[in-house]
Amino acid sequence: MLIGSHCEIVLHSLQDLKCSAIRIANGEHTGRQIGSPITDLALRMLHDMTGRR
């Protein structure tokens, strides 16, 4: 299985990046909680996908 209990998956809302995490699966791996801010990595990925720099 490619994605399982060893992978954390976070769904973000882009309305407020300071508290963007709205759903989390397997958050015990990082301690991330609902309401956590978007990470720098996720923000860079978002910018890369939209072509902004």
C-alpha positions in Angstrom: 0.0 0.0 0.0 1.4 3.4 -1.0 -0.4 5.5 1.6 -1.2 3.9 5.0 -1.1 4.5 8.7 2.6 5.6 8.4 1.6 8.6 6.3 0.2 11.9 7.5 -2.4 13.6 5.3 -3.5 17.1 5.8 -6.4 19.0 4.1 -5.8 22.7 4.1 -8.2 25.6 3.6 -6.5 28.5 1.9 -8.8 31.1 3.4 -6.4 31.8 6.4 -2.9 30.3 6.1 -2.3 30.9 9.8 -4.9 28.2 10.7 -5.3 26.3 7.5 -5.4 22.7 8.6 -9.0 21.6 8.6 -8.7 17.8 8.5 -5.8 15.5 9.5 -5.2 11.8 9.1 -2.5 10.2 11.2 -1.5 13.5 12.8 0.1 11.7 15.7 3.3 11.4 13.6 4.0 15.1 13.7 1.7 16.3 16.5 0.0 18.6 14.0 -3.6 19.6 14.9 -6.6 21.1 13.3 -6.1 24.8 13.1 -2.3 24.5 12.5 -0.8 26.8 10.0 0.3 25.8 6.5 3.9 24.6 6.4 6.6 26.4 4.3 6.9 23.3 2.2 3.2 23.2 1.4 3.3 26.9 0.6 6.2 26.5 -1.8 4.4 23.6 -3.5 1.3 25.8 -3.9 3.3 28.6 -5.4 5.1 26.1 -7.8 1.7 24.7 -8.9 0.3 28.1 -9.6 3.5 29.4 -11.4 4.0 32.2 -8.9 7.4 33.2 -7.5 
